[in-house]
Amino acid sequence: MELWIPLTIAAAFFQNIRSAMQKHLKGKLSTLGAAYVRFLYGLPVALAYFVVVIRIENNSLPAGNTDFLFYALSGGICQIMFTVFLLWLFSFHNFAVGTTFSKLETIMVAVFGLLLLGDRLTTPVVLAIALSTLGLVVLSAGQARVSFASLITGLWRLPTLIGLACAAWLGMSVVLFRAASLSLGLDNFLLAAAFTLLVVLLLQTAIMGIMIWLREPEELRKVIIHWRPAALVGISGGLASIGWFSAFTLQNATYVRALGQIELIFTFIATLLFFREKVSAAEIAGIAMITLAIVIILFAN
């Protein structure tokens, strides 16, 4: 088994935990504040991991370059813009259709990866991505109780366009993170990924910290007050990011994000086993398509 596969599965698992932990912050922090803790409290995890990699691998500090800084900064800003646009989307009364289209991130990664890095896909993987994307739309529509007719009629409405912009921002951030890591030209993928993650989180913590200070200054105090649940978000999010960045450095980002949709299967299983929630036929069909797509990706490598 290629190393990027278990790294991606581990990243998806920890991201699932991070998402669950963030729900505990509802009511304690604003949506922006809850999003910020993943950067602020994930930063110490990234720093500790980078120090461990340096010590174990007996390497010196990587030499950055202008390309690396451009990609790291641009990727960090794109991920923040994804958060901002997602908040904008949630401000609409009817955002279900837009949320469904925000799930098209993998297609965006494939397009941007081809344009920016020349990353190409095999035919089986293209089919798998098409299948998983359809599965995502069906799953999301089923969860939001959105009909197929509503998806079609809502195509050109503002929430839908914002949802597509969310997918584009997130997709571009993934490709830029991979570009940043590769631009270091290091043979050691662990060192490249660790250094890229550390720099990106430093930039994001500073940029988003300034944003919150300007828009919701009181939220910064709350982020510190509720440090215990926030730290759990940061730890799980930091571990997820280590997996993502390492996998991005090793493999085409489209493969990684497509396989990373296994996170939805983890969530689905938790919904059935732990929360005993009812699921619709559309949700089951969506999960089945995503599962089949993941199997195709695994056998295509």
C-alpha positions in Angstrom: 0.0 0.0 0.0 1.4 3.4 -0.9 2.1 5.6 2.1 -0.2 8.5 1.0 -3.3 6.2 1.4 -3.0 5.5 5.2 -1.9 9.2 5.7 -5.1 10.4 4.0 -7.3 8.0 5.9 -5.8 9.1 9.2 -6.2 12.7 8.2 -9.9 12.2 7.4 -10.4 10.4 10.7 -8.8 13.2 12.7 -10.7 15.8 10.7 -13.9 14.0 11.6 -13.0 14.2 15.3 -12.2 17.9 14.9 -15.5 18.6 13.3 -17.3 16.8 16.2 -15.3 18.8 18.7 -16.1 22.1 17.0 -19.8 21.4 17.6 -19.1 21.7 21.3 -18.0 25.2 20.8 -21.4 26.3 19.5 -23.0 28.8 21.8 -19.6 29.6 23.4 -17.9 31.1 20.3 -19.1 32.7 17.1 -18.8 30.8 13.9 -15.7 32.9 13.1 -14.2 32.3 16.5 -14.9 28.5 16.3 -13.1 28.5 12.9 -10.1 30.4 14.3 -9.3 27.9 17.0 -8.3 25.3 14.4 -5.5 27.7 13.4 -4.5 29.1 16.8 -4.5 25.9 18.7 -3.3 23.8 15.8 -0.2 25.9 15.6 1.6 24.4 18.7 0.9 20.9 17.3 2.5 21.9 14.0 5.5 23.5 15.7 6.0 20.4 17.9 5.7 18.1 14.9 8.2 20.2 12.9 10.8 20.1 15.8 10.4 16.3 16.1 10.9 15.8 12.4 14.0 18.0 12.4 15.5 16.1 15.4 14.7 12.6 14.1 15.7 13.3 10.6 18.8 15.3 11.7 18.0 18.0 9.2 18.6 21.7 9.2 15.9 24.3 8.8 14.7 24.3 5.2 15.6 27.3 3.0 12.4 29.0 1.9 12.1 30.8 -1.4 9.8 33.4 -3.0 7.8 30.7 -4.8 7.2 28.9 -1.5 6.2 32.0 0.3 3.8 33.0 -2.5 2.1 29.5 -2.6 2.0 29.2 1.2 0.5 32.7 1.7 -1.9 32.4 -1.2 -3.1 28.9 0.0 -3.6 30.2 3.5 -5.6 33.1 2.2 -7.7 30.9 0.0 -8.6 28.6 2.9 -9.6 31.7 5.0 -11.7 33.0 2.1 -13.4 29.6 2.0 -14.3 30.2 5.7 -15.6 33.7 5.0 -17.7 32.6 2.0 -19.1 29.7 4.0 -20.2 32.2 6.7 -21.7 34.3 4.0 -23.6 31.3 2.6 -25.0 30.5 6.0 -26.3 34.0 6.4 -29.0 33.3 3.7 -32.3 32.0 4.8 -32.3 29.2 2.2 -28.7 28.0 1.9 -29.3 24.3 1.4 -28.8 24.3 -2.4 -25.7 26.4 -2.1 -24.3 24.1 0.6 -24.8 21.1 -1.8 -22.8 22.8 -4.5 -20.0 23.7 -2.1 -19.2 20.0 -2.0 -17.7 20.1 -5.5 -14.2 20.7 -4.1 -12.6 17.6 -5.6 -13.5 18.7 -9.2 -12.0 22.1 -8.4 -8.8 20.5 -7.1 -8.6 18.4 -10.3 -9.0 21.6 -12.5 -6.6 23.8 -10.5 -4.1 21.0 -10.1 -4.0 20.5 -13.9 -3.7 24.2 -14.6 -1.1 25.1 -11.9 0.9 21.9 -11.5 0.1 19.9 -14.6 -1.2 17.1 -12.4 -3.0 14.6 -14.6 -5.5 11.8 -13.8 -6.0 8.3 -15.1 -9.3 7.4 -16.7 -10.5 5.2 -13.7 -9.8 8.0 -11.3 -11.7 10.5 -13.4 -14.7 8.2 -13.4 -14.3 7.7 -9.6 -14.2 11.4 -9.1 -17.4 11.9 -11.2 -19.1 9.1 -9.2 -18.0 10.5 -5.8 -19.0 14.0 -6.8 -22.5 12.7 -7.7 -22.6 10.8 -4.5 -21.7 14.0 -2.5 -24.4 16.0 -4.2 -27.0 13.2 -3.5 -25.8 12.8 0.1 -25.8 16.6 0.8 -29.2 17.0 -0.9 -30.6 14.1 1.1 -29.3 15.6 4.4 -30.8 19.0 3.5 -34.0 17.5 2.2 -33.4 19.3 -1.2 -35.1 17.9 -4.3 -33.4 17.5 -7.7 -35.8 20.1 -9.1 -34.7 22.6 -6.4 -31.0 22.0 -7.4 -31.8 22.8 -11.0 -34.0 25.8 -10.4 -31.5 27.2 -7.9 -28.5 26.9 -10.1 -28.2 30.7 -10.9 -29.2 32.0 -7.5 -26.7 33.9 -5.3 -26.4 31.2 -2.6 -25.5 28.6 -5.2 -22.8 30.8 -6.7 -21.4 31.4 -3.2 -21.4 27.6 -2.7 -19.5 27.1 -5.9 -17.1 29.8 -4.8 -16.6 28.0 -1.5 -15.6 24.9 -3.5 -13.3 26.9 -5.6 -11.5 28.6 -2.7 -11.0 25.3 -0.9 -9.9 23.5 -4.0 -7.4 26.2 -4.8 -6.0 26.2 -1.3 -5.3 22.4 -1.5 -3.4 22.8 -4.8 -1.4 25.8 -3.5 -0.4 23.9 -0.4 0.9 21.0 -2.5 2.7 23.6 -4.7 4.3 25.2 -1.7 5.6 21.9 -0.4 6.9 20.8 -3.7 8.6 24.2 -4.3 11.0 23.5 -1.5 12.7 20.8 -3.6 13.3 18.5 -0.6 13.8 14.8 -0.9 12.4 14.3 2.6 8.6 14.6 2.2 8.0 14.7 6.0 10.3 17.7 6.4 8.7 19.5 3.4 5.2 18.9 4.7 6.0 19.8 8.3 7.7 23.1 7.3 4.9 24.0 4.9 2.2 23.3 7.5 4.0 25.3 10.1 4.5 28.4 7.9 0.9 28.2 6.6 -0.6 28.0 10.1 1.6 30.9 11.3 0.3 33.1 8.4 -3.3 32.0 8.9 -3.2 32.6 12.7 -1.9 36.1 12.1 -4.2 37.0 9.3 -7.4 35.6 10.8 -6.5 37.0 14.2 -6.4 40.5 12.7 -9.7 39.8 11.0 -11.4 38.8 14.3 -9.8 41.7 16.1 -11.3 44.1 13.6 -14.7 42.5 13.4 -15.3 40.7 16.7 -12.6 41.8 19.2 -14.5 40.3 22.1 -14.2 36.9 20.4 -10.4 36.8 21.0 -10.9 36.8 24.7 -13.5 34.0 24.5 -11.1 31.9 22.4 -8.7 32.0 25.3 -11.3 31.5 28.0 -12.7 28.3 26.4 -9.2 27.0 25.8 -10.0 23.4 26.9 -12.5 22.5 24.2 -10.6 24.7 21.8 -7.4 22.9 22.5 -9.0 19.6 21.6 -10.1 21.1 18.3 -6.6 22.3 17.7 -5.0 19.0 18.5 -7.3 16.9 16.3 -7.2 19.5 13.6 -3.4 19.7 13.8 -3.1 15.9 13.5 -5.5 16.0 10.5 -3.4 18.7 8.8 -0.2 16.7 9.3 -1.8 13.9 7.5 -3.2 16.1 4.7 0.0 18.0 4.0 2.1 14.8 4.1 -0.3 13.1 1.6 -0.4 16.2 -0.6 3.4 16.2 -0.8 3.5 12.6 -1.9 0.6 12.4 -4.3 -1.6 14.3 -6.7 -3.9 16.4 -4.5 -7.0 15.3 -6.4 -6.4 11.6 -5.4 -5.9 12.7 -1.8 -9.1 14.7 -1.6 -11.1 12.1 -3.4 -9.9 9.4 -1.0 -10.4 11.9 1.9 -14.1 11.7 1.3 -14.0 8.6 3.5 -14.5 11.1 6.3 -18.2 11.2 5.2 -18.4 7.4 5.7 -17.0 7.8 9.2 -19.6 10.4 9.9 -22.4 8.2 8.4 -21.3 5.3 10.6 -21.3 7.5 13.7 -24.8 8.8 12.8 -26.1 5.2 12.6 -24.3 3.6 15.5 -23.8 6.4 18.1 -26.5 9.0 17.4 -29.2 6.6 16.2 -30.4 9.1 13.7 -32.6 8.1 10.8 -31.1 8.4 7.4 -32.9 8.8 4.1 -32.7 6.6 0.9 -30.8 9.5 -0.8 -28.2 9.6 2.0 -27.7 5.8 1.7 -27.4 6.1 -2.1 -24.9 8.9 -1.8 -22.7 7.0 0.7 -22.8 3.9 -1.6 -21.6 5.9 -4.5 -18.8 7.6 -2.5 -17.7 4.2 -1.1 -17.6 2.7 -4.6 -15.6 5.6 -5.9 -13.0 5.2 -3.0 -12.7 1.5 -3.9 -12.0 2.4 -7.5 -9.3 4.9 -6.5 -7.6 2.4 -4.2 -7.5 -0.3 -6.9 -6.4 2.3 -9.5 -3.1 2.8 -7.6 
